[in-house]
Amino acid sequence: MKKQPLLRLRELPSQERPRERLLQHGAEQLSNSELLAILLRTGTNHENVLQLASRILARFGSLDGLAEASATQLKAINGLGDAKATQILAALELAKRLNQHASNNQPRVQNASDVVKLLQDMRHLKQEQVRIILLDTAQHVKAIRTMTTGTVNASLIRVAELFREPIVEQCPAIILVHNHPSGDPTPSHEDKHITKAVVEAGDMLDIDVVDHIIIGNGTWYSFREAGQLR
């Protein structure tokens, strides 16, 4: 069987080359293999750089596996010498330091008071708004998302939509927050019903609903502190 000639990266159409795709579409649009290929720059005599990148990722199983690789393990792969191995290790170390810096700067919420301080602006909203706080395992805030903005006295909460992003982001816990424009944070019958539905959905999805907090004018109501969460 005749051996297929090696297709070099420069021979690919420009719209399929990683560097050109990154410049045109942004880094977030590239696959892990494409991003790694940009770091490596060149392949071997038997495979182009995209094929080499794919083989490296397959060897370690995932980005997490690659992140734990040592220089010795990397250099054991055919096509990786000192230069390429150190490029990968340097990039991974930068990513680790960036993640550590981000974790150190994420606020940690330990009670309802912490949440209210974080979301002071909700005291003054003229319409009811629903937000979720996405938490990591140490209850550091990963993100805050506004889910709905309703009329002066009502807001429609779709339970399925509340959990879409926590599932995608693999967040183990969330806090549900909404405001009462009247200034009185006393929960309504609907608030209690929604809290029950959200907690039950979280149980099924293995996502902890840490609290549901209603923010009023200078005061708030915490379902957890009131003993209303299971």
C-alpha atoms as an extended CHARMM CRD file, in Angstrom:
* protein
*
       230  EXT
         1         1  MET       CA              0.0000000000        0.0000000000        0.0000000000  PROA      1               0.0000000000
         2         2  LYS       CA              1.3830000000        3.3630000000       -1.0440000000  PROA      2               0.0000000000
         3         3  LYS       CA              2.1460000000        5.6760000000        1.8820000000  PROA      3               0.0000000000
         4         4  GLN       CA              0.2230000000        8.9410000000        1.8890000000  PROA      4               0.0000000000
         5         5  PRO       CA              2.4850000000       12.0290000000        1.6850000000  PROA      5               0.0000000000
         6         6  LEU       CA              2.7010000000       14.1570000000        4.8260000000  PROA      6               0.0000000000
         7         7  LEU       CA              0.4520000000       17.2110000000        4.6400000000  PROA      7               0.0000000000
         8         8  ARG       CA              2.3520000000       20.0840000000        6.2190000000  PROA      8               0.0000000000
         9         9  LEU       CA              0.4650000000       22.7690000000        8.1100000000  PROA      9               0.0000000000
        10        10  ARG       CA              1.4510000000       25.4320000000        5.6180000000  PROA      10              0.0000000000
        11        11  GLU       CA             -0.2080000000       23.3760000000        2.9100000000  PROA      11              0.0000000000
        12        12  LEU       CA             -3.5900000000       23.5460000000        4.6210000000  PROA      12              0.0000000000
        13        13  PRO       CA             -6.0720000000       26.2430000000        3.5760000000  PROA      13              0.0000000000
        14        14  SER       CA             -5.4750000000       29.3800000000        5.6440000000  PROA      14              0.0000000000
        15        15  GLN       CA             -8.8910000000       29.0870000000        7.3130000000  PROA      15              0.0000000000
        16        16  GLU       CA             -7.8370000000       25.7140000000        8.7510000000  PROA      16              0.0000000000
        17        17  ARG       CA             -4.4960000000       26.8120000000       10.2190000000  PROA      17              0.0000000000
        18        18  PRO       CA             -4.5850000000       27.3790000000       13.9960000000  PROA      18              0.0000000000
        19        19  ARG       CA             -2.7480000000       30.7220000000       14.0670000000  PROA      19              0.0000000000
        20        20  GLU       CA             -4.8840000000       32.2060000000       11.3110000000  PROA      20              0.0000000000
        21        21  ARG       CA             -8.0680000000       30.8700000000       12.9390000000  PROA      21              0.0000000000
        22        22  LEU       CA             -7.0870000000       32.3940000000       16.2720000000  PROA      22              0.0000000000
        23        23  LEU       CA             -6.4540000000       35.8080000000       14.7330000000  PROA      23              0.0000000000
        24        24  GLN       CA             -9.6860000000       35.7180000000       12.7760000000  PROA      24              0.0000000000
        25        25  HSD       CA            -12.0710000000       34.1330000000       15.2710000000  PROA      25              0.0000000000
        26        26  GLY       CA            -10.4300000000       34.4350000000       18.7080000000  PROA      26              0.0000000000
        27        27  ALA       CA             -8.6570000000       31.8870000000       20.9090000000  PROA      27              0.0000000000
        28        28  GLU       CA            -11.9060000000       30.6840000000       22.5020000000  PROA      28              0.0000000000
        29        29  GLN       CA            -12.9970000000       29.2270000000       19.1490000000  PROA      29              0.0000000000
        30        30  LEU       CA             -9.9950000000       26.8950000000       18.8740000000  PROA      30              0.0000000000
        31        31  SER       CA             -9.8630000000       23.3040000000       20.0600000000  PROA      31              0.0000000000
        32        32  ASN       CA             -7.3590000000       22.1400000000       22.6690000000  PROA      32              0.0000000000
        33        33  SER       CA             -5.3160000000       20.5090000000       19.9130000000  PROA      33              0.0000000000
        34        34  GLU       CA             -5.1910000000       23.7260000000       17.9010000000  PROA      34              0.0000000000
        35        35  LEU       CA             -4.0760000000       25.7940000000       20.8820000000  PROA      35              0.0000000000
        36        36  LEU       CA             -1.3910000000       23.2670000000       21.7580000000  PROA      36              0.0000000000
        37        37  ALA       CA             -0.2690000000       23.2200000000       18.1150000000  PROA      37              0.0000000000
        38        38  ILE       CA              0.3240000000       26.9780000000       18.2370000000  PROA      38              0.0000000000
        39        39  LEU       CA              2.5990000000       26.4700000000       21.2410000000  PROA      39              0.0000000000
        40        40  LEU       CA              4.5230000000       23.6550000000       19.5540000000  PROA      40              0.0000000000
        41        41  ARG       CA              4.8780000000       25.5350000000       16.2360000000  PROA      41              0.0000000000
        42        42  THR       CA              6.2530000000       22.5520000000       14.2630000000  PROA      42              0.0000000000
        43        43  GLY       CA              5.5580000000       18.8620000000       13.9300000000  PROA      43              0.0000000000
        44        44  THR       CA              7.8920000000       15.9790000000       13.1220000000  PROA      44              0.0000000000
        45        45  ASN       CA              9.1290000000       14.3300000000        9.9520000000  PROA      45              0.0000000000
        46        46  HSD       CA              6.1360000000       12.0010000000       10.0630000000  PROA      46              0.0000000000
        47        47  GLU       CA              3.2690000000       14.2000000000       11.2340000000  PROA      47              0.0000000000
        48        48  ASN       CA              2.2470000000       17.8350000000       11.1400000000  PROA      48              0.0000000000
        49        49  VAL       CA              1.9510000000       19.8920000000       14.3090000000  PROA      49              0.0000000000
        50        50  LEU       CA             -1.8190000000       19.3700000000       14.6300000000  PROA      50              0.0000000000
        51        51  GLN       CA             -1.3260000000       15.6190000000       14.5530000000  PROA      51              0.0000000000
        52        52  LEU       CA              1.4720000000       15.8910000000       17.1080000000  PROA      52              0.0000000000
        53        53  ALA       CA             -0.7070000000       18.0090000000       19.4050000000  PROA      53              0.0000000000
        54        54  SER       CA             -3.5800000000       15.5220000000       19.1430000000  PROA      54              0.0000000000
        55        55  ARG       CA             -1.2200000000       12.6380000000       19.9580000000  PROA      55              0.0000000000
        56        56  ILE       CA              0.0980000000       14.4360000000       23.0530000000  PROA      56              0.0000000000
        57        57  LEU       CA             -3.4000000000       15.1030000000       24.3750000000  PROA      57              0.0000000000
        58        58  ALA       CA             -4.4080000000       11.5030000000       23.6750000000  PROA      58              0.0000000000
        59        59  ARG       CA             -1.3310000000       10.2810000000       25.5700000000  PROA      59              0.0000000000
        60        60  PHE       CA             -2.3370000000       12.1450000000       28.7440000000  PROA      60              0.0000000000
        61        61  GLY       CA             -6.0790000000       11.7340000000       28.2960000000  PROA      61              0.0000000000
        62        62  SER       CA             -7.0880000000       15.3480000000       28.8970000000  PROA      62              0.0000000000
        63        63  LEU       CA             -5.8150000000       18.8340000000       29.6590000000  PROA      63              0.0000000000
        64        64  ASP       CA             -5.8640000000       17.9360000000       33.3470000000  PROA      64              0.0000000000
        65        65  GLY       CA             -3.6090000000       14.9780000000       32.6270000000  PROA      65              0.0000000000
        66        66  LEU       CA             -1.2660000000       17.1200000000       30.5720000000  PROA      66              0.0000000000
        67        67  ALA       CA             -1.1410000000       19.7130000000       33.3560000000  PROA      67              0.0000000000
        68        68  GLU       CA              0.2640000000       17.0760000000       35.7180000000  PROA      68              0.0000000000
        69        69  ALA       CA              2.9330000000       15.8550000000       33.2940000000  PROA      69              0.0000000000
        70        70  SER       CA              6.6080000000       16.2060000000       34.1770000000  PROA      70              0.0000000000
        71        71  ALA       CA              9.3970000000       17.2190000000       31.8340000000  PROA      71              0.0000000000
        72        72  THR       CA             10.5770000000       13.6110000000       31.7370000000  PROA      72              0.0000000000
        73        73  GLN       CA              7.1270000000       12.3460000000       30.7500000000  PROA      73              0.0000000000
        74        74  LEU       CA              6.8150000000       14.9710000000       28.0360000000  PROA      74              0.0000000000
        75        75  LYS       CA             10.2410000000       14.2960000000       26.5610000000  PROA      75              0.0000000000
        76        76  ALA       CA              9.4290000000       10.5870000000       26.4360000000  PROA      76              0.0000000000
        77        77  ILE       CA              6.9440000000       11.3760000000       23.6480000000  PROA      77              0.0000000000
        78        78  ASN       CA              8.3650000000       11.0540000000       20.1660000000  PROA      78              0.0000000000
        79        79  GLY       CA              8.6500000000       14.5480000000       18.7070000000  PROA      79              0.0000000000
        80        80  LEU       CA              9.0920000000       16.4080000000       21.9920000000  PROA      80              0.0000000000
        81        81  GLY       CA             12.5700000000       17.5630000000       22.8710000000  PROA      81              0.0000000000
        82        82  ASP       CA             13.7490000000       20.0440000000       25.4800000000  PROA      82              0.0000000000
        83        83  ALA       CA             12.4330000000       23.0800000000       23.6110000000  PROA      83              0.0000000000
        84        84  LYS       CA              8.8770000000       21.8470000000       23.0440000000  PROA      84              0.0000000000
        85        85  ALA       CA              8.6140000000       20.2630000000       26.4860000000  PROA      85              0.0000000000
        86        86  THR       CA              9.6560000000       23.4870000000       28.2090000000  PROA      86              0.0000000000
        87        87  GLN       CA              7.2250000000       25.5180000000       26.0820000000  PROA      87              0.0000000000
        88        88  ILE       CA              4.3550000000       23.3100000000       27.2490000000  PROA      88              0.0000000000
        89        89  LEU       CA              5.4870000000       23.3580000000       30.8870000000  PROA      89              0.0000000000
        90        90  ALA       CA              5.8720000000       27.1460000000       30.8730000000  PROA      90              0.0000000000
        91        91  ALA       CA              2.4010000000       27.6690000000       29.3920000000  PROA      91              0.0000000000
        92        92  LEU       CA              0.8210000000       25.2890000000       31.9160000000  PROA      92              0.0000000000
        93        93  GLU       CA              2.5860000000       27.0020000000       34.8270000000  PROA      93              0.0000000000
        94        94  LEU       CA              1.3190000000       30.4020000000       33.6750000000  PROA      94              0.0000000000
        95        95  ALA       CA             -2.2140000000       28.9820000000       33.5470000000  PROA      95              0.0000000000
        96        96  LYS       CA             -1.8500000000       27.5670000000       37.0750000000  PROA      96              0.0000000000
        97        97  ARG       CA             -0.6170000000       30.9020000000       38.4220000000  PROA      97              0.0000000000
        98        98  LEU       CA             -3.4540000000       32.7570000000       36.7150000000  PROA      98              0.0000000000
        99        99  ASN       CA             -6.0080000000       30.3820000000       38.2260000000  PROA      99              0.0000000000
       100       100  GLN       CA             -4.4250000000       30.7760000000       41.6530000000  PROA      100             0.0000000000
       101       101  HSD       CA             -4.5120000000       34.5580000000       41.3260000000  PROA      101             0.0000000000
       102       102  ALA       CA             -8.1740000000       34.4380000000       40.3160000000  PROA      102             0.0000000000
       103       103  SER       CA             -9.0300000000       32.1920000000       43.2780000000  PROA      103             0.0000000000
       104       104  ASN       CA             -7.2730000000       34.5210000000       45.6870000000  PROA      104             0.0000000000
       105       105  ASN       CA             -9.3260000000       37.4480000000       44.3910000000  PROA      105             0.0000000000
       106       106  GLN       CA            -12.7050000000       35.7240000000       44.4260000000  PROA      106             0.0000000000
       107       107  PRO       CA            -14.8850000000       36.8110000000       47.3350000000  PROA      107             0.0000000000
       108       108  ARG       CA            -16.0270000000       34.0690000000       49.6630000000  PROA      108             0.0000000000
       109       109  VAL       CA            -19.5980000000       34.0550000000       50.9170000000  PROA      109             0.0000000000
       110       110  GLN       CA            -20.1710000000       32.3870000000       54.2670000000  PROA      110             0.0000000000
       111       111  ASN       CA            -23.5500000000       33.8070000000       55.2050000000  PROA      111             0.0000000000
       112       112  ALA       CA            -26.4330000000       35.9490000000       53.9700000000  PROA      112             0.0000000000
       113       113  SER       CA            -24.7420000000       39.1360000000       55.1460000000  PROA      113             0.0000000000
       114       114  ASP       CA            -21.7980000000       38.4670000000       52.8140000000  PROA      114             0.0000000000
       115       115  VAL       CA            -24.1950000000       38.0180000000       49.9040000000  PROA      115             0.0000000000
       116       116  VAL       CA            -26.1020000000       41.2150000000       50.6540000000  PROA      116             0.0000000000
       117       117  LYS       CA            -22.8510000000       43.2130000000       50.8240000000  PROA      117             0.0000000000
       118       118  LEU       CA            -21.8580000000       41.7520000000       47.4780000000  PROA      118             0.0000000000
       119       119  LEU       CA            -25.1740000000       42.6960000000       45.8650000000  PROA      119             0.0000000000
       120       120  GLN       CA            -25.8440000000       46.0990000000       47.4400000000  PROA      120             0.0000000000
       121       121  ASP       CA            -27.1640000000       47.4620000000       44.1460000000  PROA      121             0.0000000000
       122       122  MET       CA            -30.2520000000       45.2330000000       44.3650000000  PROA      122             0.0000000000
       123       123  ARG       CA            -31.5990000000       47.3310000000       47.2400000000  PROA      123             0.0000000000
       124       124  HSD       CA            -32.3680000000       50.1670000000       44.8680000000  PROA      124             0.0000000000
       125       125  LEU       CA            -33.7860000000       48.3230000000       41.8530000000  PROA      125             0.0000000000
       126       126  LYS       CA            -37.2560000000       49.4500000000       40.7660000000  PROA      126             0.0000000000
       127       127  GLN       CA            -38.0460000000       46.0780000000       39.2380000000  PROA      127             0.0000000000
       128       128  GLU       CA            -37.7710000000       42.6170000000       40.7080000000  PROA      128             0.0000000000
       129       129  GLN       CA            -34.6360000000       40.8530000000       39.5290000000  PROA      129             0.0000000000
       130       130  VAL       CA            -33.4170000000       37.3080000000       39.9860000000  PROA      130             0.0000000000
       131       131  ARG       CA            -29.7050000000       36.4800000000       40.1540000000  PROA      131             0.0000000000
       132       132  ILE       CA            -27.7350000000       33.3500000000       40.9010000000  PROA      132             0.0000000000
       133       133  ILE       CA            -24.3100000000       33.2110000000       42.4930000000  PROA      133             0.0000000000
       134       134  LEU       CA            -22.1620000000       30.3410000000       41.2320000000  PROA      134             0.0000000000
       135       135  LEU       CA            -19.8630000000       28.9200000000       43.9210000000  PROA      135             0.0000000000
       136       136  ASP       CA            -16.8690000000       26.6110000000       43.9710000000  PROA      136             0.0000000000
       137       137  THR       CA            -16.3060000000       23.9290000000       46.6050000000  PROA      137             0.0000000000
       138       138  ALA       CA            -14.8590000000       26.4830000000       49.0580000000  PROA      138             0.0000000000
       139       139  GLN       CA            -17.8280000000       28.8440000000       48.5130000000  PROA      139             0.0000000000
       140       140  HSD       CA            -15.7740000000       31.3470000000       46.5450000000  PROA      140             0.0000000000
       141       141  VAL       CA            -17.8280000000       33.2500000000       43.9930000000  PROA      141             0.0000000000
       142       142  LYS       CA            -17.1110000000       32.0320000000       40.4750000000  PROA      142             0.0000000000
       143       143  ALA       CA            -19.7110000000       34.2230000000       38.7820000000  PROA      143             0.0000000000
       144       144  ILE       CA            -22.9280000000       36.1540000000       39.3220000000  PROA      144             0.0000000000
       145       145  ARG       CA            -25.6060000000       35.9020000000       36.6660000000  PROA      145             0.0000000000
       146       146  THR       CA            -28.8060000000       37.9030000000       36.2210000000  PROA      146             0.0000000000
       147       147  MET       CA            -31.5150000000       35.4400000000       35.2090000000  PROA      147             0.0000000000
       148       148  THR       CA            -34.6670000000       37.5590000000       34.9120000000  PROA      148             0.0000000000
       149       149  THR       CA            -35.8810000000       41.0920000000       35.3680000000  PROA      149             0.0000000000
       150       150  GLY       CA            -39.6160000000       41.3520000000       35.9560000000  PROA      150             0.0000000000
       151       151  THR       CA            -42.3000000000       43.8990000000       36.6420000000  PROA      151             0.0000000000
       152       152  VAL       CA            -42.4600000000       46.0170000000       39.7890000000  PROA      152             0.0000000000
       153       153  ASN       CA            -43.9250000000       43.1790000000       41.8470000000  PROA      153             0.0000000000
       154       154  ALA       CA            -43.2650000000       39.9250000000       40.0040000000  PROA      154             0.0000000000
       155       155  SER       CA            -40.5790000000       38.0020000000       38.2080000000  PROA      155             0.0000000000
       156       156  LEU       CA            -40.8700000000       34.6880000000       36.4020000000  PROA      156             0.0000000000
       157       157  ILE       CA            -38.2610000000       32.1550000000       37.4670000000  PROA      157             0.0000000000
       158       158  ARG       CA            -37.7290000000       29.1740000000       35.1790000000  PROA      158             0.0000000000
       159       159  VAL       CA            -36.0850000000       26.5170000000       37.3060000000  PROA      159             0.0000000000
       160       160  ALA       CA            -34.4760000000       24.7320000000       34.3320000000  PROA      160             0.0000000000
       161       161  GLU       CA            -32.7990000000       27.9510000000       33.1930000000  PROA      161             0.0000000000
       162       162  LEU       CA            -31.3850000000       28.5890000000       36.6690000000  PROA      162             0.0000000000
       163       163  PHE       CA            -29.3330000000       25.4110000000       36.5160000000  PROA      163             0.0000000000
       164       164  ARG       CA            -28.1600000000       25.6240000000       32.9140000000  PROA      164             0.0000000000
       165       165  GLU       CA            -24.9770000000       27.5630000000       33.6310000000  PROA      165             0.0000000000
       166       166  PRO       CA            -24.1110000000       25.8220000000       36.9220000000  PROA      166             0.0000000000
       167       167  ILE       CA            -24.2420000000       22.5320000000       35.0130000000  PROA      167             0.0000000000
       168       168  VAL       CA            -22.0550000000       23.8310000000       32.1810000000  PROA      168             0.0000000000
       169       169  GLU       CA            -19.5770000000       25.4050000000       34.6120000000  PROA      169             0.0000000000
       170       170  GLN       CA            -19.6730000000       22.3200000000       36.8710000000  PROA      170             0.0000000000
       171       171  CYS       CA            -20.4670000000       24.4080000000       39.9300000000  PROA      171             0.0000000000
       172       172  PRO       CA            -21.2430000000       22.3370000000       43.0350000000  PROA      172             0.0000000000
       173       173  ALA       CA            -23.3550000000       25.0420000000       44.6700000000  PROA      173             0.0000000000
       174       174  ILE       CA            -25.4340000000       28.1310000000       43.9750000000  PROA      174             0.0000000000
       175       175  ILE       CA            -27.2010000000       30.8760000000       45.8910000000  PROA      175             0.0000000000
       176       176  LEU       CA            -30.4860000000       32.2440000000       44.5940000000  PROA      176             0.0000000000
       177       177  VAL       CA            -31.0730000000       35.9590000000       45.1790000000  PROA      177             0.0000000000
       178       178  HSD       CA            -33.8920000000       38.3020000000       44.2790000000  PROA      178             0.0000000000
       179       179  ASN       CA            -35.1340000000       41.6640000000       45.4840000000  PROA      179             0.0000000000
       180       180  HSD       CA            -38.4840000000       43.0610000000       46.5870000000  PROA      180             0.0000000000
       181       181  PRO       CA            -38.8380000000       46.6060000000       45.1950000000  PROA      181             0.0000000000
       182       182  SER       CA            -41.3890000000       47.3140000000       47.9360000000  PROA      182             0.0000000000
       183       183  GLY       CA            -38.4960000000       47.1900000000       50.4210000000  PROA      183             0.0000000000
       184       184  ASP       CA            -40.1310000000       44.4390000000       52.4910000000  PROA      184             0.0000000000
       185       185  PRO       CA            -38.1710000000       41.1680000000       52.1150000000  PROA      185             0.0000000000
       186       186  THR       CA            -40.8660000000       38.9860000000       53.6800000000  PROA      186             0.0000000000
       187       187  PRO       CA            -41.2560000000       35.9610000000       51.3830000000  PROA      187             0.0000000000
       188       188  SER       CA            -44.5190000000       35.5270000000       49.5230000000  PROA      188             0.0000000000
       189       189  HSD       CA            -46.2800000000       32.2340000000       48.9910000000  PROA      189             0.0000000000
       190       190  GLU       CA            -44.7840000000       32.1880000000       45.4730000000  PROA      190             0.0000000000
       191       191  ASP       CA            -41.2810000000       32.7870000000       46.8880000000  PROA      191             0.0000000000
       192       192  LYS       CA            -41.6890000000       29.7630000000       49.1640000000  PROA      192             0.0000000000
       193       193  HSD       CA            -42.9950000000       27.6210000000       46.3160000000  PROA      193             0.0000000000
       194       194  ILE       CA            -40.1050000000       28.5930000000       44.0350000000  PROA      194             0.0000000000
       195       195  THR       CA            -37.5460000000       27.9280000000       46.7710000000  PROA      195             0.0000000000
       196       196  LYS       CA            -38.9150000000       24.4170000000       47.2750000000  PROA      196             0.0000000000
       197       197  ALA       CA            -38.8180000000       23.7310000000       43.5280000000  PROA      197             0.0000000000
       198       198  VAL       CA            -35.2610000000       25.0350000000       43.1530000000  PROA      198             0.0000000000
       199       199  VAL       CA            -33.9580000000       23.0190000000       46.1160000000  PROA      199             0.0000000000
       200       200  GLU       CA            -35.6030000000       19.8320000000       44.7990000000  PROA      200             0.0000000000
       201       201  ALA       CA            -34.1250000000       20.4140000000       41.3290000000  PROA      201             0.0000000000
       202       202  GLY       CA            -30.7040000000       20.9910000000       42.8920000000  PROA      202             0.0000000000
       203       203  ASP       CA            -30.9880000000       17.7020000000       44.7890000000  PROA      203             0.0000000000
       204       204  MET       CA            -31.6520000000       15.8360000000       41.5480000000  PROA      204             0.0000000000
       205       205  LEU       CA            -28.7210000000       17.5420000000       39.8140000000  PROA      205             0.0000000000
       206       206  ASP       CA            -26.3730000000       17.1800000000       42.8070000000  PROA      206             0.0000000000
       207       207  ILE       CA            -26.0290000000       20.9680000000       43.0430000000  PROA      207             0.0000000000
       208       208  ASP       CA            -26.3720000000       22.4080000000       46.5360000000  PROA      208             0.0000000000
       209       209  VAL       CA            -28.7550000000       25.3540000000       46.8380000000  PROA      209             0.0000000000
       210       210  VAL       CA            -26.9480000000       27.0630000000       49.6930000000  PROA      210             0.0000000000
       211       211  ASP       CA            -29.5710000000       29.7610000000       50.2460000000  PROA      211             0.0000000000
       212       212  HSD       CA            -32.3450000000       31.8400000000       48.7490000000  PROA      212             0.0000000000
       213       213  ILE       CA            -32.0160000000       35.4420000000       49.8460000000  PROA      213             0.0000000000
       214       214  ILE       CA            -34.5740000000       38.1860000000       49.3580000000  PROA      214             0.0000000000
       215       215  ILE       CA            -33.1290000000       41.6900000000       49.4850000000  PROA      215             0.0000000000
       216       216  GLY       CA            -35.2490000000       44.6070000000       50.6690000000  PROA      216             0.0000000000
       217       217  ASN       CA            -34.4220000000       48.1900000000       51.5390000000  PROA      217             0.0000000000
       218       218  GLY       CA            -31.7390000000       47.9110000000       54.2140000000  PROA      218             0.0000000000
       219       219  THR       CA            -32.8680000000       44.4570000000       55.2930000000  PROA      219             0.0000000000
       220       220  TRP       CA            -33.0970000000       40.9560000000       53.8850000000  PROA      220             0.0000000000
       221       221  TYR       CA            -34.5760000000       37.5100000000       54.3860000000  PROA      221             0.0000000000
       222       222  SER       CA            -32.5000000000       34.3270000000       54.2550000000  PROA      222             0.0000000000
       223       223  PHE       CA            -34.3700000000       31.0550000000       53.8230000000  PROA      223             0.0000000000
       224       224  ARG       CA            -31.4110000000       29.1800000000       55.2930000000  PROA      224             0.0000000000
       225       225  GLU       CA            -31.0650000000       31.3790000000       58.3560000000  PROA      225             0.0000000000
       226       226  ALA       CA            -34.8220000000       31.1510000000       58.8730000000  PROA      226             0.0000000000
       227       227  GLY       CA            -34.5660000000       27.3530000000       58.8320000000  PROA      227             0.0000000000
       228       228  GLN       CA            -36.6340000000       27.1080000000       55.6610000000  PROA      228             0.0000000000
       229       229  LEU       CA            -34.1270000000       25.1010000000       53.6100000000  PROA      229             0.0000000000
       230       230  ARG       CA            -33.7680000000       21.3560000000       54.0570000000  PROA      230             0.0000000000
